[in-house]
Amino acid sequence: MHRRCLVIGLGSFGRAVALHLVRGGAEVIVLDKNREKIEAFKDEVATAIVADATDERALRNEELQHVHVAVVAIGETFEELLLCTVHLLNMGIPRVITRAFTPTQRLILEKLGVHEIVSPEEEAGQRLAERILHPTFRTYIPLPGNYEIVEVPAPSFFVGRTLRDLDLLNRYRLTLVTIKRIVNREPVIIGCVRPHEKIQKDDALIVMGHQKDIQRFLEAMGENEDYE
């Protein structure tokens, strides 16, 4: 389905979201009250609008209520973010995503009925902490219930063995999501990996599991010896 997405606020977070949506094939509209920011970014998206997102009439005049998803990336004050979010909810936009900077802000937004709330600074902090604790992690994605997806280099004694031989699910209670492999000096994703697939030198395993099981796996792999 073709997605029509609105991103409000062109700070670093808003620009990153907008660009990623464009690359994903979405029709992206950006809105910011700063004309210079809009002028600098207008060629990257389908539509760029100079407007005050706290003014509901300005939002309705641009007929932005027809978007499928709206991302509120305003960073100046929580009052502005809150007003903008309320207007979008009143307009009946199917999916409103807003970021929260503190637990109190998250609570207020939850009470308003915001569809999704993100805390990018907190999530970035978690990822940094995981990289400090486990320097072998190349990718870290936290999931609910203390589960996570991590990317780790395959240990040398995995090379040449099949996934059936390794039996990660029964031995370590981990699910292999995919393998990232270097082909012609470029990283490629193998996709849905078959049991007879053999691990190659310099492969990276992307696995999902409970935090304690991933920790047990890393300890078994000799994280402090083989990976440093």
C-alpha positions as CSV (number, residue, x, y, z in Angstrom):
1,M,0.0,0.0,0.0
2,H,1.3,3.5,-0.9
3,R,1.8,5.4,2.3
4,R,1.3,9.1,2.6
5,C,3.3,10.3,5.6
6,L,3.6,13.6,7.4
7,V,6.7,14.6,9.4
8,I,6.4,17.7,11.6
9,G,9.6,19.3,12.7
10,L,12.9,19.2,10.7
11,G,15.4,18.7,13.5
12,S,17.9,15.9,13.1
13,F,15.3,13.4,14.2
14,G,12.6,14.6,11.9
15,R,15.0,14.7,8.9
16,A,16.3,11.2,9.6
17,V,12.7,9.9,9.7
18,A,11.7,11.7,6.5
19,L,14.6,10.5,4.5
20,H,14.2,6.9,5.6
21,L,10.5,7.0,4.7
22,V,11.4,8.4,1.2
23,R,13.9,5.6,0.7
24,G,11.2,3.2,1.7
25,G,8.9,4.4,-1.1
26,A,6.5,6.6,0.9
27,E,5.1,9.9,-0.2
28,V,6.5,12.3,2.4
29,I,5.2,15.7,3.4
30,V,7.3,17.7,5.8
31,L,6.2,20.7,7.8
32,D,8.2,23.2,9.8
33,K,7.7,26.8,10.8
34,N,11.3,27.6,9.9
35,R,11.4,28.6,6.2
36,E,15.2,28.1,6.0
37,K,14.8,24.5,7.1
38,I,12.0,23.8,4.6
39,E,14.0,25.4,1.7
40,A,17.0,23.3,2.5
41,F,15.0,20.1,2.6
42,K,12.2,20.6,0.0
43,D,14.0,18.7,-2.8
44,E,14.2,15.6,-0.7
45,V,10.5,15.0,-0.3
46,A,7.2,15.2,-2.2
47,T,5.9,18.3,-0.4
48,A,7.5,20.8,2.0
49,I,5.3,23.2,3.9
50,V,6.1,26.3,6.0
51,A,3.4,26.4,8.8
52,D,3.0,26.6,12.5
53,A,2.0,23.0,13.7
54,T,0.4,24.4,16.8
55,D,-2.3,26.2,14.7
56,E,-5.0,23.6,13.9
57,R,-6.5,25.9,11.2
58,A,-3.1,25.9,9.4
59,L,-3.0,22.1,9.5
60,R,-6.6,21.8,8.2
61,N,-6.0,24.4,5.5
62,E,-3.3,22.3,4.0
63,E,-5.6,19.3,4.0
64,L,-3.1,17.2,5.9
65,Q,-5.8,15.2,7.5
66,H,-5.6,12.8,4.5
67,V,-2.2,11.4,5.5
68,H,-2.0,7.8,6.7
69,V,0.7,8.5,9.4
70,A,1.9,11.6,11.1
71,V,5.2,11.8,13.1
72,V,5.5,14.7,15.5
73,A,9.2,15.5,15.7
74,I,9.0,18.9,17.3
75,G,11.8,19.5,19.8
76,E,11.4,23.1,21.0
77,T,9.0,22.7,23.9
78,F,6.6,20.0,25.1
79,E,3.7,22.5,25.0
80,E,4.2,22.8,21.2
81,L,4.5,19.1,20.8
82,L,1.4,18.5,22.9
83,L,-0.7,21.1,21.0
84,C,0.4,19.7,17.6
85,T,-0.4,16.1,18.8
86,V,-3.9,17.0,20.0
87,H,-4.7,18.7,16.7
88,L,-3.6,15.7,14.7
89,L,-5.7,13.4,16.9
90,N,-8.7,15.7,16.5
91,M,-8.2,15.6,12.7
92,G,-8.7,11.9,12.8
93,I,-5.3,10.9,11.4
94,P,-5.2,7.0,11.6
95,R,-1.7,6.8,13.1
96,V,-0.1,9.5,15.2
97,I,3.5,8.9,16.4
98,T,5.0,11.3,18.9
99,R,8.2,11.3,20.9
100,A,8.5,11.7,24.6
101,F,11.6,13.0,26.5
102,T,10.6,12.1,30.0
103,P,8.4,9.5,31.8
104,T,5.9,12.3,32.7
105,Q,5.6,13.4,29.1
106,R,5.0,9.7,28.0
107,L,2.3,9.4,30.7
108,I,0.5,12.5,29.4
109,L,0.7,11.4,25.8
110,E,-0.6,7.9,26.8
111,K,-3.6,9.5,28.5
112,L,-4.3,11.5,25.3
113,G,-4.6,8.3,23.4
114,V,-1.5,8.7,21.2
115,H,-1.1,5.7,19.0
116,E,2.6,5.3,19.4
117,I,5.2,7.0,21.6
118,V,8.9,6.8,21.0
119,S,11.9,7.8,23.2
120,P,14.8,8.0,20.7
121,E,17.3,9.4,23.3
122,E,16.5,6.6,25.7
123,E,16.7,4.0,23.0
124,A,20.0,5.4,21.8
125,G,21.3,5.2,25.4
126,Q,20.3,1.6,25.7
127,R,22.0,0.7,22.5
128,L,25.2,2.5,23.6
129,A,25.1,0.7,26.9
130,E,24.8,-2.6,25.2
131,R,27.8,-1.8,22.9
132,I,29.8,-1.0,26.0
133,L,28.8,-4.2,27.8
134,H,29.1,-6.3,24.7
135,P,31.6,-4.8,22.2
136,T,31.0,-7.8,19.8
137,F,27.4,-6.6,19.1
138,R,27.2,-4.9,15.7
139,T,23.4,-4.5,15.9
140,Y,21.2,-4.4,18.9
141,I,17.4,-4.2,18.8
142,P,15.6,-4.4,22.2
143,L,12.2,-6.2,22.1
144,P,9.4,-6.4,24.8
145,G,9.7,-9.0,27.5
146,N,13.5,-8.7,27.8
147,Y,14.0,-10.2,24.3
148,E,16.4,-8.7,21.8
149,I,17.9,-9.1,18.3
150,V,21.7,-9.0,18.1
151,E,24.3,-9.4,15.4
152,V,27.5,-11.1,16.4
153,P,30.5,-12.4,14.4
154,A,30.4,-16.1,13.9
155,P,33.2,-17.7,16.0
156,S,36.0,-19.5,14.2
157,F,34.8,-23.0,15.3
158,F,31.4,-22.4,13.6
159,V,33.0,-22.1,10.2
160,G,32.3,-25.0,7.8
161,R,29.5,-26.3,10.0
162,T,25.8,-26.3,9.0
163,L,23.0,-24.7,10.9
164,R,21.6,-28.2,11.5
165,D,24.9,-29.2,13.1
166,L,24.9,-26.1,15.3
167,D,21.3,-26.5,16.4
168,L,21.1,-23.0,18.0
169,L,17.5,-23.3,19.0
170,N,17.9,-26.5,21.1
171,R,21.4,-25.7,22.4
172,Y,21.1,-22.0,23.2
173,R,17.3,-21.3,22.9
174,L,18.1,-18.8,20.1
175,T,16.4,-18.3,16.8
176,L,18.7,-17.5,13.8
177,V,17.0,-14.6,11.9
178,T,19.5,-14.5,9.1
179,I,23.2,-14.4,8.2
180,K,25.1,-11.3,7.0
181,R,27.9,-12.4,4.6
182,I,30.6,-10.5,2.8
183,V,30.4,-11.0,-1.0
184,N,32.7,-9.2,-3.3
185,R,33.7,-6.9,-0.4
186,E,30.0,-5.9,0.2
187,P,27.7,-7.1,3.0
188,V,24.7,-9.1,1.8
189,I,21.8,-10.7,3.7
190,I,21.4,-14.4,3.0
191,G,17.6,-14.2,3.7
192,C,15.7,-17.2,5.0
193,V,18.6,-19.5,5.8
194,R,18.2,-23.2,5.2
195,P,19.4,-25.9,7.7
196,H,22.1,-27.1,5.3
197,E,23.7,-23.7,5.0
198,K,27.3,-23.7,6.1
199,I,28.8,-20.9,8.1
200,Q,31.6,-19.1,6.2
201,K,34.6,-17.1,7.4
202,D,33.6,-13.5,8.4
203,D,29.9,-14.3,8.6
204,A,27.8,-12.5,11.1
205,L,24.9,-14.2,12.8
206,I,21.7,-12.2,13.5
207,V,19.9,-14.0,16.3
208,M,16.9,-13.4,18.5
209,G,16.4,-14.6,22.0
210,H,15.9,-13.7,25.7
211,Q,18.7,-11.5,27.1
212,K,19.8,-14.3,29.5
213,D,20.1,-16.8,26.7
214,I,22.0,-14.4,24.5
215,Q,24.4,-13.8,27.4
216,R,24.8,-17.5,27.9
217,F,25.5,-17.9,24.2
218,L,28.2,-15.2,24.3
219,E,29.8,-16.8,27.3
220,A,29.9,-20.2,25.6
221,M,31.4,-18.6,22.5
222,G,34.2,-17.2,24.6
223,E,33.4,-13.6,24.1
224,N,36.3,-12.3,26.2
225,E,38.8,-14.4,24.3
226,D,37.9,-15.1,20.7
227,Y,36.1,-11.8,19.9
228,E,38.4,-9.2,21.3
